[in-house]
Amino acid sequence: MSVLSVQAVAKRFGERLVFSDVSFRLAHGDRVGLVGPNGVGKTTLLRVAAGFESADAGNVALARGTRVGFMEQEVLTHATGTVEEHARGAAAHLRELEAEMHALEPRLGSGDPELLERYSEAQHQFEHAGGYDFEATVGRVLGGLGLDSLRDREVATLSGGERTRLGLARLLLDDPDLLLLDEPTNHLDVAALEWLERFLIEQDETILVSSHDRWFLDRVTSRTLSFEKNTVTEYRGGYSAYARQRAEREAATEKAAARQAIEIERTEEFIRRYGAGQRSKEARGRGKKLARIERIEAPERAQQHGWRLEAAHLAGDTVVQTTPLAVGYGEPLVRTGMLRVARDARIAVVGPNGAGKTTLVRTLVGDLTPLEGYVQSAPTARVAFLAQAQLELTGDDTVIDAMKVASGMNDAEARDHLARFLFRGEDVFKSVGVLSGGERSRLALARLAALHANLLVLDEPTNHLDLLAREQLETVLQAFEGALLFVSHDRYFIDKLATEIWPIEAGVLKRFEGNWSALQRLRSSGAELPIPEMETAGGTGERVVRETRVPRTRPATEAARAGKGASSAQPRSATRPGAPAPGDRTRDAKLRSNAKASPLRRVSGLRALEARIEAMELQLRQLSDRVSQIAQSGNYMETRRVGEEYASLERDLRTLYDEWAKESEKSE
């Protein structure tokens, strides 16, 4: 028996036809995915199925007594109370059954068979609906969706992502007969996604879900409804099966349409040639047959893009490398071992919300100073960073102006470049403030492409992109010849691109060579990733705080500001060994021994070592003054070159400190 039946449904907004002749059925336990580009009507169809909007044609029918749960993308805008209070407000049907049981209990002593039967039926329904397990289910759902620590928070104080998760929790606790979900995976980290998948499968829910999360669709759904040509076509299986079947069907349709077009052209040529001659009767017959033929329409092709990301030349095999790091704001949020980003790296950074993924990548690109350790880049490294929020793409600037500011292009160059990212004609004069999420992402990528980086650092690049746009982005990134470091919760995206994964677990960054599927196989075997070595070369557990800023590609308008902060990023001069007491000097020398020293000729005798140290400290002070002068002139590249010379001298100086400490200990 069908839980939901949709027959020949159509919907219009004014003169615009959103969809028509949409038909499908959902039986108990069906889990069906709803896919299609942004704007085709997925949310509208879900609202029509839920009864929140009426159809302009057709019919929607629910089985008698069916309770429908509908989750929209924007939820809890007017909710009050705490997180726990809101969650416990779910499952009104359980409270009604419980109240009925309590009302009947005092009268059961009368032995009335009718009362006993009513109580037994209510108790059976209460137990079957999970009433006796409700308290445990509340804890399970809040914990699974990452809300357990927020139980006492007022709903009004929650972020948008936290509200979405609470709305989903409330819906799951309501335990409806039919779940209609609109992008339920938004704002969920990987752990919450995996929990939600297990919950939906174990509970045997009946679901119609619109989602761009292809991994989620593969795990949860067994049928797929695809929006095509203003209607819906049904496919067997989850997303991967759907994509394969659709590609095969479109290829077959394209071939059939091409064959038919050739045959039609031959028939029309015959009619033109023999329409007035001896074979005119045959020509008229062919003409009648041609008029009756059902034309095969070639499949619609998505608007083609010309995206391409060209990598700048890199001299060497390493773009960025680090000592063991501690990153965060005041207190360490993430600790790492030594890290290396190779010239052909494809690295995905994964972990729970709030684990420090964005903080880590911002540290690696030089936006943040590490709390401990340092980051060093290759001399020819060029880094382009795509931030998650894209806050620079707001306001009244037009698309073309935003492109020109980022690239230094003139009008013609900017228009030609934007056209490859599907901004054509009047689109280039749109205000960036009114762009959709997908359009804003395309503009951000267009600005990235103009920078010719050899390391792309992307923070949640698939946010707001529909399935087609995600697939196009994957194609572009697969062809990119530079290094790629990205933060993502999109497991399908990770699986397709990553050859190395950096999971953040309990504040520690681990490393795994392989894609997402390989990592899942390792975890399912019960194996754990090793804890990285987070001690430095000195073995003392102390780390020198130092940063070598990674060269970021900048818009032409920012070039003048490029060197202003460079002097502050340079290492500080070490304390001279002649000033403090011998014990202090030994301790200071050990604290500075974390970096691997360059080979220097051994010098015997404390006086000779101290003389060399004083001379090298003088060189460092002179270089420090020179860095400041060059930084004020705005010559970023020269600042960087002198900064690297400074760093090399400082490493040599630390080696001399170590030698001085050893000689001092021998003489005591």
C-alpha positions, 0 to 999 in steps of 0.5 A, a space after each residue: 500500500 502506498 504511503 504517498 501517491 503523487 499523480 500528474 502534479 503540476 505547479 506554476 509561479 505566475 507565467 512560469 511553469 515550474 514542473 508538470 506531469 510529476 507522478 511517483 509513489 512511496 510505499 512503507 520503508 521506501 527511501 527515495 532521493 530527489 535530485 536536480 539543479 538548483 532552481 528546478 523545483 525540488 523544494 516546491 515539490 516537497 512542500 506540495 507533497 507535505 501539503 504546505 502548497 497546493 498543486 495547480 494540477 494533479 493529485 497528492 494522496 496520503 494513506 489514512 492516518 499518515 503523520 508527515 514530518 517536513 524539514 525545510 532548509 530554514 528552521 526554528 526562526 521563532 522557537 523559544 526555550 532551551 535545546 533540551 526543552 525543544 527536543 523533548 517537545 517532540 513526539 506529541 502522539 507519545 504524550 497523548 498515549 501516555 496521558 490516556 494510559 495514566 487516565 485509565 490506570 485508576 479504573 483498571 481495578 474494576 475489571 471492566 473488559 472494555 477498559 482493559 482492552 483500551 489500556 492494552 491497545 494504548 500500551 501496545 501503541 506506546 511501546 511500538 512507537 518507542 515510548 519506553 525508550 524515548 529518554 534514551 532516544 533523546 540522548 542518542 539523537 542529540 549526541 549523534 547530531 552534535 547537540 549534547 553539549 548545547 542542551 542548556 543553550 537557549 534556541 534563540 542564541 544558536 547559530 544557523 547550523 545549530 538550528 538546522 541540526 536541532 530542527 532535524 533532531 526534533 523531526 527525528 524524535 517526532 518519529 513521523 510515518 513519512 519524512 520529507 527532507 530538504 537538504 538535511 545534510 547541510 551543517 553536518 560534519 562527517 561524524 553526524 552525517 554517518 550517524 544520520 545515515 545509520 539512524 535512518 537505515 536502522 529505523 526503517 524510515 519512509 523518506 523522500 529527500 532532496 540532497 546534493 550529498 552524493 555519498 549520503 544518497 548512495 548510503 540511504 536511498 534505493 531509488 532516485 527521482 531526477 528533474 529533467 525537462 520540467 518533470 521527474 524521471 525515476 531511476 533504480 538505485 542511489 546516486 551512483 546507479 542513477 548517474 550511470 543509468 542516466 549517462 547510458 540512457 542519454 548516450 542511447 537517446 543521442 545516438 537514436 536521435 542522430 540516426 533519426 535525423 540522418 533518416 529524416 534528412 534522406 527522406 526530405 531530400 527524396 521528397 524534394 527530388 521526386 515530388 513532381 516527377 514519375 516517383 511523386 506518388 512515392 514521394 507523397 507517401 514518404 511525406 505522409 509517413 514523415 509527418 507521422 513520425 515521432 521525433 526523438 529529442 536529443 537529451 538536454 546538455 548542461 551549459 558548458 563551462 570553460 573552467 581551467 586552473 593553470 598552475 604556476 611553475 614550482 622549482 622543487 618538489 615541496 610547496 609548504 613544509 612545517 615543524 610540529 605545530 600548535 595552532 589556535 587562538 591563544 590556546 592550542 586547538 590542533 597539534 600536528 607532527 611535521 607536515 609536507 605539501 608536495 607539488 602534486 599533493 591532493 590532501 583533504 582535511 577532515 574532522 568535526 565542526 569546530 575541530 580547527 580545520 579552517 584554523 589549520 589551513 589559515 595557518 598554513 597559508 600565512 593568515 595566522 601565526 602558529 602558537 608553536 612551530 613554524 611554516 616554511 614555503 618554497 621560494 616559488 610557491 604561489 598560494 591561492 586561498 578560497 575561504 568558506 564564507 567568501 566574505 569579500 563577495 558582498 556589497 554592491 560591487 558588480 561581478 565584473 568589478 569584483 573580477 577586475 579588482 582581484 586580477 588587474 584585468 581590463 574590461 575586455 579581459 575580465 568579460 572574456 574570463 568570466 564567460 568561461 565561468 558562465 557569466 555572460 552578457 548582462 550577468 557581469 553587471 549583477 551585484 555580487 550581493 544578490 548572487 546565489 550561493 552557486 553563482 558566488 562560488 563560480 565567481 570565487 573560482 573565476 578569481 582563483 583561476 586568474 591568480 595562476 597559483 601552484 597551491 590551491 587551498 579550498 575551504 568547503 569548496 562545494 558549499 552551495 553548489 548543485 550536483 552538476 556544479 560539483 562534478 564540473 569542479 571535480 573535473 577542473 581540479 583533477 586537471 589542475 597540475 599544482 598541489 591541492 589542499 582542501 577542507 570538506 565534509 563532502 565524502 564523494 568529493 574527497 573520495 574522488 580527489 584526495 590521495 592523502 587525508 588529514 583527519 583531526 581527532 581529539 585535537 591531533 592531526 593524523 595522516 592517512 595515504 589514500 582516499 576516503 573509501 580506503 580510510 573507511 576500510 581501514 577503520 572498519 577493520 578496527 585499526 587506528 591511525 598512528 599518533 604523529 611525532 609532535 616533539 621537535 629535534 631537540 626532544 625537550 618538548 619545547 617548540 620555538 615559535 616562528 613563522 615564515 609567511 607563505 607567499 599568497 597571490 594577491 590582486 594588483 590593488 593589494 600589492 602595495 600592502 604586501 610587504 607591510 606585515 612582513 617584518 613582524 613575521 620575521 624571527 626574533 633575534 636570540 638572547 646573547 649567550 654572554 649576558 645571562 648566567 651559565 645555567 640560563 644560557 644552557 637552558 636557553 640554548 636547549 629551548 632554541 635547538 628545535 630546528 634542524 641546524 645546517 652543517 657548520 664547521 666545529 669550533 673549539 673553545 668558548 671564546 671562539 664560539 662567543 666571538 662567532 655568536 656575537 658576529 652572527 647576532 650583529 649580522 641578524 640585527 643588520 638584516 632585521 633593519 634591512 627587512 624593515 626598510 624593504 617592507 616599508 618600500 612595498 617590495 614583497 619579493 625582496 622582503 621575502 628573499 632577505 627574510 629567508 637569509 635571516 632565517 638561514 642565519 638564525 638556524 646557524 646561530 642556534 647551532 652555535 648556541 648548542 655547541 656553546 652549551 656543550 662546551 660550557 658543560 664540559 668546562 664546568 
